[in-house]
Amino acid sequence: MVGIIILGHAKMSFGLLEAAKEIMAIKPGVVAIPYRSQGNISEFEARIKHEIANIDEGEGVLVLTDIYGATPTNVVLKFINEMHIEVVTGVNLPMVLEAITHRETLGLPHLAMKVEQRSKACIVNAGEYFRCHHVAK
């Protein structure tokens, strides 16, 4: 089973994991790690590396981060060649739910691709969609 780490600024990662727990049952191996800009970057790096090693059952770890180019993503990308991970940025709740749903049935590269596709499909201008597809009575 693929492990999952959610990385984000402040309490965002915890919020996404808590929201996912409200919607579905989650087996062990899904972890939220917050990044605090006033925190120690070496400790943050060490925590990420420790959690990857801790939850990797041999099938790798999917790391979902908030912003491409920001510190959480940059830190985890340091491990891309030494650990069995994939990193997908722009984390949102549909992405987290998709990852949790398919982590037992898809390998790491396919899971990363599916999560990215699902995330993009769930970004909708709902007001515009509603106006175009529903005729007012």
C-alpha positions in Angstrom: 0.0 0.0 0.0 1.3 3.5 -0.9 1.9 5.8 2.0 0.6 9.4 1.8 2.1 12.6 3.3 0.3 15.9 3.2 2.6 18.9 3.5 1.4 22.4 3.8 1.9 25.8 5.4 0.5 26.3 9.0 -2.4 24.0 9.9 -3.6 23.3 6.3 -2.2 19.8 6.1 -4.0 18.9 9.4 -7.2 20.4 8.1 -7.2 18.4 4.9 -6.5 15.2 6.8 -9.3 15.9 9.3 -11.7 16.7 6.5 -10.9 13.4 4.8 -11.5 11.6 8.1 -15.0 13.1 8.2 -15.7 11.6 4.8 -14.1 8.2 4.8 -12.2 5.7 7.0 -8.5 6.0 6.7 -6.0 3.2 7.3 -2.6 4.0 8.9 0.0 5.3 6.6 -1.5 8.8 6.0 0.3 11.6 7.7 0.0 15.4 7.8 3.1 17.5 8.4 2.7 21.3 8.9 5.4 23.8 7.8 5.9 26.8 10.0 8.0 29.6 8.5 9.5 30.4 11.9 10.4 26.8 12.5 13.8 25.0 12.2 14.2 23.9 8.5 16.6 21.1 9.5 14.0 19.7 11.9 11.4 20.0 9.2 13.6 18.1 6.7 14.4 15.4 9.3 10.7 15.0 10.1 9.8 14.5 6.5 12.6 12.0 5.9 11.6 10.1 9.1 7.9 10.0 8.1 8.7 8.8 4.6 10.8 5.9 6.0 8.2 5.2 8.6 5.2 4.8 6.3 6.9 3.3 3.3 5.8 -0.3 3.2 7.8 -1.0 0.1 5.4 0.6 -2.4 6.6 4.2 -1.9 5.1 7.4 -0.6 3.0 10.0 -2.4 3.7 13.4 -1.0 1.0 16.0 -1.6 2.2 19.6 -1.1 0.4 23.0 -1.2 2.5 25.2 -3.5 5.1 24.4 -6.2 8.2 26.4 -5.5 7.4 26.9 -1.8 9.5 25.5 1.1 7.5 22.3 1.8 7.8 21.3 -1.9 11.4 22.3 -2.2 12.4 20.4 0.9 10.7 17.1 -0.1 12.2 17.4 -3.6 15.6 17.0 -2.0 14.7 13.4 -1.4 13.3 12.6 -4.9 16.3 10.7 -6.0 17.2 8.9 -2.8 13.7 7.8 -1.6 10.8 6.1 -3.3 8.5 9.1 -3.5 6.4 11.1 -6.0 5.4 14.7 -5.3 2.2 16.3 -6.5 1.6 20.0 -5.7 -1.6 22.1 -5.4 -3.1 19.8 -2.8 -6.8 20.0 -2.2 -9.5 17.8 -0.6 -10.5 15.9 -3.8 -6.9 15.1 -4.4 -6.5 13.7 -0.8 -9.7 11.6 -1.1 -8.5 10.2 -4.5 -5.1 9.3 -3.1 -6.7 7.5 -0.1 -9.2 5.7 -2.2 -6.7 4.2 -4.6 -3.6 3.8 -2.5 -4.1 0.1 -2.1 -4.8 -0.7 -5.8 -2.5 1.6 -7.8 1.3 1.7 -7.9 3.0 5.0 -6.9 3.5 6.5 -10.4 -0.1 5.7 -11.5 -1.5 7.0 -8.2 0.4 10.3 -8.6 -1.0 10.6 -12.2 -4.6 9.8 -11.1 -4.5 12.2 -8.2 -3.2 15.0 -10.4 -5.9 14.4 -13.0 -8.7 14.3 -10.3 -7.5 17.5 -8.8 -7.6 19.3 -12.1 -11.1 17.9 -12.9 -12.5 19.2 -9.5 -11.6 22.8 -10.1 -14.8 24.3 -11.5 -16.2 27.8 -11.7 -19.5 26.5 -10.2 -21.4 29.7 -10.7 -20.5 29.9 -14.4 -21.3 26.2 -14.9 -24.6 26.6 -13.1 -25.6 29.6 -15.3 -24.7 27.8 -18.5 -26.3 24.4 -17.7 -29.4 25.4 -15.7 -32.2 27.4 -17.1 -33.9 29.6 -14.6 -37.6 28.8 -14.2 
